[in-house]
Amino acid sequence: MKTTHLSQLDGLRGFAALVVVISHCAAFGFLPSSLGRGLGQMGVALFFCLSGFLMAYLYREKALNPASLKDYAINRATRVLPLYYLVATFVGVCFLAFDVSLLKVFSWQDVIGNMFLLKGSSVLWTIPVEVHFYVVFVALWFASNSGKFLKSIALLAAAQISALVLLYLIDIRYGPVLFSWLHLFLFGSLIGAYYEPLKRRLEKSRQAPLIAGLGWLALLLMVIAPPEVRRDLGFTVLVNYLDPITVGYPMLLLFCTVFLLGPFALFKTPLLRWYGKISYSLYLLHPFVIDGATALAERGVFPPVIGFPLVLGVATLLAAVSFYWFEHPVQIALRTYFTRKEARAGLA
């Protein structure tokens, strides 16, 4: 019987959120600069791979009909939108009412972009990308029901990557939009769609010990994976969404984690799984903590050397409060409301 919950993915999600926090702390001088300038987007790339995996793993084999589509929409919307709109509304009000810029909101266009899920500012940029993929996935879901899932993945990936390379060659850069990052979602979807048969094949393979060694190799490569480390070593690093290591390494981490290769079984540890539980709140709220810590450090309240543990501690506490008192209760309440509303409509 198919397992509906893979606990190692909780740990990977927690790891991805911590990578983003580490990168942003490095950008503000609380950690070595080699951990900034692109490492955070590698953490985001992990989130995108995970989303693609989970959508395909959970929904691809289900029949696409009005009932399943409504269930999909409710689950996705209640998962990402309540906290997103709380944060987006807060920064929008701060700018429009008090002329205070938070999360890089510098104009009313930024506010509109955030509120209408067009193009988010600062850490908010990932949520419109995520939501746009949810829409695209419905097409992949339909293709799967028609027996054309693999062909659709291949066509989308070929078209997107070809267009990206062409735009890069003529020096037109696309930023944080789905068009730039779709290949990560598609890779995750591909692994999610064929996880069960791949897992069985790996378990029965005579090369299983050799394949497990891929996990240890991935762990060793972690040292040189950050973009700034590679720049310091003299390697050419492309724009994040096109750089083969910046996007390829998160793909490798997803593969090693879902199949528990070598040391990646550690992603099932309770602490990382708990961070996975609060990862969304941690991701959206930690920039406010970093801004506060930066202001205090500039005033000499504390030395920069304790900036990272201070940010991590306060951000973790804030994320836990957000998850247990807002994010999770609101998610349950909204799903209950829509389920009851649907049931009442069926009785009418």
KEBAFI-671670 format. One line per field, with one value per residue: residue in three letters; z negated, y negated, x negated of N, C-alpha, C in turn. Coordinates in steps of 0.05 Angstrom, whole numbers. Each point is the difference from the previous one (the first is absolute). Layout:
BEGIN
residu <- ALA	...;
nw <- Z	...;
nv <- Y	...;
nu <- X	...;
caw <- Z	...;
cav <- Y	...;
cau <- X	...;
cw <- Z	...;
cv <- Y	...;
cu <- X	...;
//
This chain:
BEGIN
residu <- MET	LYS	THR	THR	HIS	LEU	SER	GLN	LEU	ASP	GLY	LEU	ARG	GLY	PHE	ALA	ALA	LEU	VAL	VAL	VAL	ILE	SER	HIS	CYS	ALA	ALA	PHE	GLY	PHE	LEU	PRO	SER	SER	LEU	GLY	ARG	GLY	LEU	GLY	GLN	MET	GLY	VAL	ALA	LEU	PHE	PHE	CYS	LEU	SER	GLY	PHE	LEU	MET	ALA	TYR	LEU	TYR	ARG	GLU	LYS	ALA	LEU	ASN	PRO	ALA	SER	LEU	LYS	ASP	TYR	ALA	ILE	ASN	ARG	ALA	THR	ARG	VAL	LEU	PRO	LEU	TYR	TYR	LEU	VAL	ALA	THR	PHE	VAL	GLY	VAL	CYS	PHE	LEU	ALA	PHE	ASP	VAL	SER	LEU	LEU	LYS	VAL	PHE	SER	TRP	GLN	ASP	VAL	ILE	GLY	ASN	MET	PHE	LEU	LEU	LYS	GLY	SER	SER	VAL	LEU	TRP	THR	ILE	PRO	VAL	GLU	VAL	HIS	PHE	TYR	VAL	VAL	PHE	VAL	ALA	LEU	TRP	PHE	ALA	SER	ASN	SER	GLY	LYS	PHE	LEU	LYS	SER	ILE	ALA	LEU	LEU	ALA	ALA	ALA	GLN	ILE	SER	ALA	LEU	VAL	LEU	LEU	TYR	LEU	ILE	ASP	ILE	ARG	TYR	GLY	PRO	VAL	LEU	PHE	SER	TRP	LEU	HIS	LEU	PHE	LEU	PHE	GLY	SER	LEU	ILE	GLY	ALA	TYR	TYR	GLU	PRO	LEU	LYS	ARG	ARG	LEU	GLU	LYS	SER	ARG	GLN	ALA	PRO	LEU	ILE	ALA	GLY	LEU	GLY	TRP	LEU	ALA	LEU	LEU	LEU	MET	VAL	ILE	ALA	PRO	PRO	GLU	VAL	ARG	ARG	ASP	LEU	GLY	PHE	THR	VAL	LEU	VAL	ASN	TYR	LEU	ASP	PRO	ILE	THR	VAL	GLY	TYR	PRO	MET	LEU	LEU	LEU	PHE	CYS	THR	VAL	PHE	LEU	LEU	GLY	PRO	PHE	ALA	LEU	PHE	LYS	THR	PRO	LEU	LEU	ARG	TRP	TYR	GLY	LYS	ILE	SER	TYR	SER	LEU	TYR	LEU	LEU	HIS	PRO	PHE	VAL	ILE	ASP	GLY	ALA	THR	ALA	LEU	ALA	GLU	ARG	GLY	VAL	PHE	PRO	PRO	VAL	ILE	GLY	PHE	PRO	LEU	VAL	LEU	GLY	VAL	ALA	THR	LEU	LEU	ALA	ALA	VAL	SER	PHE	TYR	TRP	PHE	GLU	HIS	PRO	VAL	GLN	ILE	ALA	LEU	ARG	THR	TYR	PHE	THR	ARG	LYS	GLU	ALA	ARG	ALA	GLY	LEU	ALA;
nw <- 0	15	-8	-15	-19	11	-24	17	13	-23	-4	24	-6	-23	13	19	-19	-13	24	3	-25	4	24	-11	-20	19	13	-26	5	-5	25	6	15	-2	-22	12	12	-4	-23	-7	25	-9	-23	13	15	-24	-9	22	-3	-26	8	20	-18	-19	18	13	-22	-7	23	10	-18	-12	2	22	-19	2	-11	16	21	-10	-6	23	11	-15	5	25	4	-15	16	22	4	-21	-5	25	0	-22	10	23	-14	-18	18	12	-24	-8	25	5	-25	-2	26	-10	11	2	-1	3	-15	24	10	9	21	-19	-11	23	6	-25	0	25	-16	7	-19	-18	-21	0	-24	4	13	-19	-14	14	-2	-26	-3	16	-14	-21	14	5	-25	-1	17	-17	-19	16	6	-26	-4	18	-19	-4	-24	6	21	-17	-19	19	10	-25	-9	22	0	-25	-1	23	-10	-23	13	17	-20	-12	23	1	-23	1	-23	-5	-17	-23	23	3	21	-20	-14	22	10	-22	5	26	-9	-19	20	15	-21	-6	26	-1	-23	0	27	-2	-21	11	22	-14	-14	24	6	16	12	-17	-9	26	4	-23	13	17	-22	-3	26	-1	-22	13	20	-23	-4	25	-10	-23	13	-24	-10	19	-5	-27	10	11	-8	24	-10	13	12	-24	14	11	-22	12	-16	3	23	8	-18	0	26	-2	-15	17	20	-12	-5	23	10	-18	18	-11	-4	22	-12	-5	24	-10	-8	-25	-5	20	-9	-24	8	11	-24	-11	20	5	-26	-3	23	-5	-24	7	24	-14	-8	24	9	-20	5	26	-5	-16	18	18	-20	5	2	22	-3	25	-16	-16	23	10	-22	-2	25	-1	-24	6	24	-13	-21	16	13	-23	-10	22	0	-26	2	23	10	-19	-21	14	5	-24	-10	18	-4	-26	3	18	-16	-22	12	9	-25	-10	19	-8	-24	11;
nv <- 24	-20	-8	-12	9	-14	11	12	-3	6	19	8	-2	11	17	1	-1	18	12	-6	8	21	3	-6	16	16	-5	3	16	17	7	17	-19	20	-5	-22	-20	10	3	-24	-6	11	-13	-22	6	6	-23	-11	13	-7	-24	1	9	-16	-19	9	2	-22	-13	7	19	-23	7	-14	-10	-11	24	15	-14	1	26	2	-15	13	24	-6	-11	18	13	-15	-5	13	14	8	1	13	13	7	5	12	11	7	6	12	8	8	9	13	6	24	3	22	20	-22	-9	-10	13	-13	0	-4	-18	-11	1	-8	-19	-4	7	-24	-13	18	-16	-2	11	-20	-3	18	-14	-23	6	5	-21	-13	13	-6	-22	-2	7	-16	-14	2	-7	-19	-7	2	-12	-14	8	-26	9	22	3	-6	15	18	-4	-1	20	13	-7	6	21	7	-8	13	20	-1	-4	20	13	-9	9	16	-12	23	-12	-6	14	13	-16	-14	11	1	0	-16	-13	-2	-5	-17	-10	1	-8	-19	-4	4	-12	10	0	-25	-4	14	-14	-22	7	7	-24	14	-23	10	15	4	4	14	7	-2	10	16	5	1	14	13	1	4	7	9	9	-14	-16	-12	25	7	-23	4	24	-20	13	5	-20	14	-14	-4	-8	-9	-7	17	-12	-26	9	10	-15	-19	4	0	-21	-8	8	-10	-20	-2	7	-20	-12	19	-23	1	23	-17	-4	24	-14	2	-10	12	21	-7	-5	24	6	-14	14	1	2	18	10	-3	9	16	-11	0	25	6	-13	11	24	-6	-10	21	17	-15	3	22	8	14	16	-5	8	-13	-14	19	8	-27	-4	21	-7	-26	5	19	-16	-20	17	9	-24	-9	21	1	-27	0	7	17	-16	-20	15	10	-25	-9	21	-2	-26	3	18	-14	-21	16	9	-25	-7	22	-10	-23;
nu <- -17	9	-24	18	-17	-19	-7	-16	23	10	-19	5	26	-5	-15	19	18	-14	-2	26	6	-16	11	24	-7	-10	22	8	-20	20	-6	-19	-10	-16	16	-6	13	24	-11	11	-7	-22	3	6	-21	-9	10	-10	-23	2	7	-18	-18	8	1	-22	-13	12	-3	-23	1	8	25	-4	15	23	6	-17	8	25	-3	-11	18	18	-11	-4	23	12	-16	2	26	10	-22	0	27	-5	-22	11	22	-14	-16	23	12	-22	0	25	1	-24	0	5	-25	15	-17	-15	20	-5	22	21	-17	-18	16	6	-26	-4	18	-8	-21	-8	-13	-6	-1	-26	3	17	-22	-6	17	-1	-26	3	15	-17	-18	14	2	-26	-2	21	-15	-20	17	10	-25	-3	24	-13	-17	-2	-2	-14	17	19	-11	-6	24	11	-15	3	26	3	-15	11	23	-6	-11	20	17	-13	0	25	-8	21	0	11	15	11	2	22	1	-11	19	15	-25	-2	22	-8	-24	10	16	-22	-15	17	2	-26	7	25	3	-9	16	20	-5	-3	22	8	-11	-16	5	18	-21	-4	26	-1	-22	20	13	-20	1	27	-4	-19	17	12	-25	1	24	-4	16	0	2	17	12	-3	9	12	21	8	16	18	20	10	21	-24	-11	-15	-17	7	8	-23	-13	18	-2	-26	3	18	-15	-21	16	14	-24	-4	-15	-15	-14	14	-4	-21	10	-1	-22	8	-24	-12	13	-6	-25	4	10	-20	-9	26	8	-19	7	25	-6	-19	8	23	-7	-8	22	14	-11	3	24	4	-10	13	18	-14	26	-8	-21	-8	-20	17	-3	-15	-13	-3	-7	-16	-9	-1	-11	-14	-4	-6	-15	-9	-2	-11	-15	-5	-3	-12	-24	-6	8	-11	-21	1	3	-17	-16	4	-3	-20	-9	6	-10	-20	-1	3	-18	-13	7	-8;
caw <- 0	3	-24	6	-13	-1	-21	7	15	-21	-7	23	0	-22	9	20	-14	-15	20	7	-23	-1	22	-5	-22	12	15	-18	-15	-24	6	23	25	18	-3	11	29	16	-16	-7	22	1	-19	13	21	-14	-4	26	6	-18	9	23	-8	-16	17	16	-17	-13	17	28	6	-6	22	-1	3	-16	-29	-7	5	-22	-23	6	-3	-28	-15	8	-8	-29	-9	5	2	-24	-11	21	1	-25	3	22	-9	-20	13	16	-17	-10	21	10	-21	-17	16	-11	19	-10	20	25	11	4	16	0	18	-16	-16	19	8	-23	-7	21	7	26	-3	-28	-8	-20	-2	10	29	6	-2	27	17	-9	7	29	6	-7	23	21	-7	8	28	-1	-11	23	18	-13	4	28	6	14	-21	6	24	-7	-15	18	18	-16	-7	24	9	-20	-1	26	0	-20	11	21	-13	-13	20	10	-24	-13	-25	-14	-28	-16	11	5	24	-6	-19	5	2	-26	-6	17	-10	-23	9	13	-21	-15	16	3	-24	-9	16	-3	-26	2	17	-15	-22	11	17	-11	-3	-21	-16	17	2	-26	-1	12	-22	-13	19	-2	-25	4	19	-14	-7	22	14	-1	23	-7	-4	27	11	-13	11	28	19	12	-11	15	-15	-18	11	23	-8	-2	-28	-17	3	1	-26	-14	12	-12	-28	-1	8	-22	-24	3	0	-25	8	-18	-23	2	-19	-23	3	-15	-28	-10	0	27	7	-14	16	24	-7	-3	21	16	-17	-3	25	4	-23	-9	8	-19	-22	10	1	-27	-11	14	-12	-27	3	9	-23	-19	-22	-3	21	23	-2	-11	16	11	-20	-9	21	3	-24	0	23	-6	-19	14	19	-15	-8	24	9	-19	-8	24	26	-1	-7	22	21	-8	0	27	13	-12	10	28	0	-9	20	22	-9	-1	28	10	-12	8;
cav <- -24	-24	-17	-27	-20	7	-18	-12	-25	-21	-8	-15	-27	-15	-6	-21	-26	-8	-10	-27	-17	-2	-17	-28	-9	-5	-25	-23	0	16	24	-5	-8	23	14	-17	-4	23	24	-1	9	29	9	-3	20	24	-3	4	28	14	-5	16	28	5	-2	24	24	1	-5	8	24	-4	-10	-29	-6	-24	4	2	-26	-18	9	-9	-29	-7	8	-17	-27	-2	6	-21	-27	-16	-14	-18	-25	-15	-15	-19	-22	-15	-17	-19	-21	-15	-18	-18	-17	-12	-5	16	21	26	21	-12	-13	-27	-14	12	22	23	9	14	25	19	7	14	23	-5	2	-8	-14	14	29	5	6	28	10	-1	21	25	1	3	28	15	-2	16	28	10	10	25	20	8	15	26	15	7	17	-16	-15	-2	-16	-28	-9	-3	-22	-24	-4	-7	-27	-20	-2	-12	-29	-13	-2	-20	-26	-6	-6	-27	-17	-7	16	3	2	20	8	29	5	4	21	22	26	12	13	23	21	11	15	25	19	7	17	27	6	27	20	-5	10	29	8	-6	20	27	-2	10	-23	-17	-13	-20	-22	-13	-17	-26	-17	-10	-18	-25	-13	-12	-22	-23	-19	-19	-6	-28	-16	-19	16	6	-25	-4	20	-7	13	-17	6	-13	-9	23	20	14	12	29	9	-13	15	28	11	5	24	22	3	12	28	15	-1	17	29	5	9	-6	-16	-15	11	-19	-18	10	-6	-17	-29	-10	3	-22	-24	2	-7	-29	-11	-21	-23	-8	-12	-26	-19	-5	-26	-20	3	-9	-30	-9	6	-17	-27	1	4	-26	-18	11	14	25	4	16	28	15	-6	24	15	-16	0	27	5	-17	7	26	-5	-15	19	19	-14	-3	26	12	-18	-12	15	26	-2	-13	20	19	-13	-5	25	8	-17	7	28	-2	-15	19	21	-13	-4	26	7	-19;
cau <- 17	-16	-4	8	-17	-28	-10	-26	5	3	-27	-12	13	-12	-27	2	6	-24	-19	7	-7	-29	-9	8	-17	-26	3	0	-24	1	-15	-19	13	0	25	20	-1	9	5	28	16	-3	20	26	1	8	29	14	-2	18	28	5	2	24	24	2	2	26	23	-1	15	28	17	5	29	7	-3	-28	-12	8	-16	-27	-1	3	-24	-22	5	-1	-28	-19	9	6	-23	-11	15	-4	-25	2	18	-15	-20	14	11	-23	-9	20	11	-21	-24	-22	-5	-8	-2	-6	23	-8	19	26	-1	-9	23	19	-13	3	28	13	-16	-12	-29	-4	-25	-17	6	27	-1	3	28	12	-12	12	29	1	-5	24	17	-13	2	26	-3	-15	19	17	-16	-4	25	2	-23	-21	-15	-28	-4	5	-23	-22	6	-2	-28	-15	7	-9	-29	-9	7	-17	-27	1	2	-26	-20	5	-2	26	1	25	-4	15	25	1	-15	-28	-5	18	-15	-2	26	3	-17	13	24	-9	-8	25	18	-11	-15	4	-16	-29	-8	-2	-23	-24	-2	-7	-24	-26	-17	11	-21	-14	19	-1	-24	7	7	-25	-12	15	-8	-26	3	13	-21	-5	25	9	-11	-21	-24	-10	-12	-25	-19	-5	19	21	26	21	23	7	18	-12	-26	4	-4	19	26	-4	-6	26	12	-15	8	27	-3	-13	17	24	-8	-15	-26	-22	5	25	19	1	22	23	-3	23	-5	4	29	14	-5	16	27	2	-17	13	-1	-29	-8	13	-3	-27	-11	6	-19	-26	0	-2	-27	-19	2	-12	-29	-12	-1	-19	14	-14	-19	10	-6	22	23	14	16	22	21	11	16	24	16	12	22	22	12	15	25	16	10	19	21	13	-1	14	28	15	2	20	25	9	7	25	21	6	11	28	15	5	19	26	9	8	26	21;
cw <- 0	-26	7	-12	-2	-20	7	15	-20	-7	22	2	-22	7	20	-13	-15	19	8	-22	-2	22	-5	-23	11	16	-17	-19	-25	4	23	26	20	-1	11	31	16	-16	-8	22	5	-20	12	22	-12	-5	26	8	-17	8	24	-7	-13	17	17	-17	-12	19	28	6	-6	25	-2	7	-17	-30	-8	5	-22	-25	3	-5	-29	-16	6	-11	-31	-11	2	-3	-27	-11	20	0	-26	2	22	-8	-20	13	19	-15	-10	21	7	-22	-16	15	-11	19	-14	23	28	15	2	16	-2	20	-14	-17	18	8	-21	-3	22	11	28	-2	-28	-5	-22	-2	10	30	6	0	26	19	-7	9	30	8	-7	24	23	-6	8	29	0	-11	21	19	-11	3	29	9	14	-20	8	24	-6	-16	19	18	-15	-6	24	9	-20	0	25	0	-20	11	21	-12	-14	20	12	-23	-9	-24	-11	-30	-13	10	7	24	-5	-16	5	1	-27	-8	17	-8	-24	7	12	-21	-16	15	1	-25	-8	16	-2	-26	0	16	-15	-22	10	16	-14	-5	-23	-18	15	2	-26	-2	13	-21	-14	19	-1	-25	3	19	-13	-6	22	16	-1	23	-7	-5	27	13	-12	10	29	21	11	-11	15	-18	-13	14	24	-8	-5	-28	-18	2	-1	-27	-17	12	-11	-29	-2	6	-23	-24	3	-1	-24	6	-20	-24	1	-15	-24	3	-14	-30	-10	2	28	10	-13	15	26	-5	-1	23	15	-16	-3	25	3	-21	-7	10	-19	-24	9	1	-28	-11	13	-12	-28	2	9	-23	-22	-23	-5	23	22	-3	-12	16	10	-21	-11	20	2	-24	0	23	-4	-19	14	20	-14	-10	24	9	-18	-6	24	24	-1	-8	23	23	-6	1	28	15	-11	10	28	2	-8	20	23	-8	-1	28	11	-11	10	23;
cv <- -25	-16	-29	-22	11	-19	-13	-26	-23	-11	-16	-28	-17	-8	-23	-27	-10	-10	-29	-20	-4	-20	-29	-11	-7	-27	-24	1	16	27	-6	-5	23	16	-17	1	25	25	1	10	30	13	-2	21	27	0	6	30	16	-4	17	30	6	-2	25	25	2	0	14	24	-2	-9	-30	-5	-25	3	1	-27	-20	6	-9	-30	-9	6	-19	-29	-3	5	-25	-28	-15	-15	-19	-26	-15	-17	-21	-24	-18	-19	-21	-23	-18	-20	-21	-19	-15	-6	15	24	25	20	-11	-10	-30	-17	13	23	26	12	15	27	21	9	16	24	-2	4	-11	-13	15	29	7	9	29	9	-3	21	27	2	3	29	17	0	17	30	13	10	26	23	10	18	28	18	9	18	-15	-16	-4	-17	-30	-12	-6	-25	-27	-7	-9	-29	-21	-4	-12	-30	-15	-4	-22	-28	-8	-8	-28	-20	-12	18	0	4	21	5	29	7	6	25	26	27	14	14	25	24	14	16	26	21	8	19	29	9	30	21	-5	11	30	10	-5	21	27	0	11	-23	-18	-12	-22	-25	-15	-18	-27	-20	-12	-19	-27	-16	-14	-24	-24	-22	-21	-7	-30	-17	-18	15	6	-25	-5	19	-6	13	-21	9	-16	-10	24	21	14	14	30	11	-12	13	30	13	4	24	25	5	12	29	16	2	19	29	7	11	-9	-18	-15	12	-18	-20	10	-6	-19	-29	-11	3	-22	-26	0	-8	-30	-15	-23	-26	-11	-15	-28	-21	-7	-26	-22	1	-9	-30	-11	4	-18	-28	-1	2	-26	-20	10	14	27	3	17	30	17	-5	25	16	-16	0	27	6	-15	8	27	-3	-13	19	21	-12	-3	26	10	-17	-12	19	26	-2	-12	20	21	-12	-5	26	11	-16	8	28	0	-14	18	21	-12	-3	27	8	-17	10;
cu <- -18	-1	7	-18	-28	-14	-26	4	6	-27	-14	12	-12	-28	0	5	-25	-22	6	-7	-30	-10	6	-16	-28	1	-1	-24	-1	-14	-19	15	1	26	24	0	7	6	30	19	-3	20	28	3	8	31	15	-1	19	29	7	3	27	25	3	5	28	24	-1	18	30	15	4	29	6	-5	-29	-14	6	-16	-29	-3	3	-25	-24	4	-2	-28	-18	11	6	-24	-12	15	-1	-25	2	17	-15	-21	13	11	-23	-10	21	10	-22	-26	-25	-3	-11	0	-2	25	-6	20	27	1	-10	23	19	-11	3	29	14	-17	-13	-30	-7	-27	-14	8	28	-1	6	29	15	-11	13	29	3	-6	25	19	-10	3	27	-2	-16	17	19	-15	-5	24	3	-24	-22	-16	-29	-6	5	-23	-23	4	-3	-29	-16	6	-10	-30	-11	5	-18	-28	-1	2	-26	-21	4	2	26	4	28	-5	17	28	-1	-16	-30	-6	15	-15	-3	26	4	-17	12	24	-7	-7	25	18	-10	-15	3	-15	-30	-10	-3	-24	-26	-5	-9	-25	-25	-19	10	-22	-14	18	1	-24	5	7	-25	-14	14	-7	-27	2	13	-20	-4	25	8	-12	-23	-26	-13	-12	-27	-22	-6	17	20	27	21	22	13	18	-10	-26	4	-3	20	27	-4	-5	26	15	-13	8	28	-1	-12	18	24	-7	-18	-28	-21	8	27	23	3	23	26	-2	21	-5	4	29	16	-5	15	29	4	-14	13	0	-28	-9	12	-6	-29	-12	6	-19	-28	-2	-3	-28	-21	1	-13	-30	-13	-1	-18	13	-13	-20	11	-5	23	26	15	15	23	23	14	19	26	18	13	24	24	14	17	27	19	13	22	24	15	1	16	29	17	3	22	28	11	8	26	23	8	12	29	17	7	20	28	12	10	27	23	17;
//
